[in-house]
Amino acid sequence: MLNKQLQRQLDMLGDVISQFSENQFTYMGKNEFESSPGMHVRHVLDFFLVLQRDLNSGVIDYDKRVRNTAIEENPDSALSLVYESKNWLESLSDHCCELQLNSPLHHQSLSSTLTRELLYLLEHCVHHFAIIRVFTERYFPEIMLHEEFGLANSTIQFQKS
């Protein structure tokens, strides 16, 4: 179930990225925006890459991200990684596996599961997509955003009621 929700998030992200020019993707906002849409995209995708990389070892460490800046500078590279991440999600089985999550902030390892980490990725996507949404609406209103892009499921459900 989470796999499908994450794939949907990545589909919406791909739709947005495909509309950005390179200049728009790398545009640094003013005042409250000290980052570009590309930086948020790269950051989100870094977390997918960490989970994918560390899953087999059973020890997840999000602080050891690659931070490939080429992803934040080139919409085509970012789009390619979106599709790779989506394919990886499709390949995951629904079984639950036990994981350890390194938390240097707390100087300890925490128990986790694949389901919990996928939920974290989902919430992390929504958070950064909301920032991308506000940024895009302010600076690039010509870019079409899916009505659910950057909205939490609880918000979507509330708006429907």
Helices and strands as residue ranges (DSSP letters): H 2-17, H 22-25, H 37-54, E 59-60, H 69-73, H 75-91, E 98-103, E 108-113, H 114-139, H 153-160
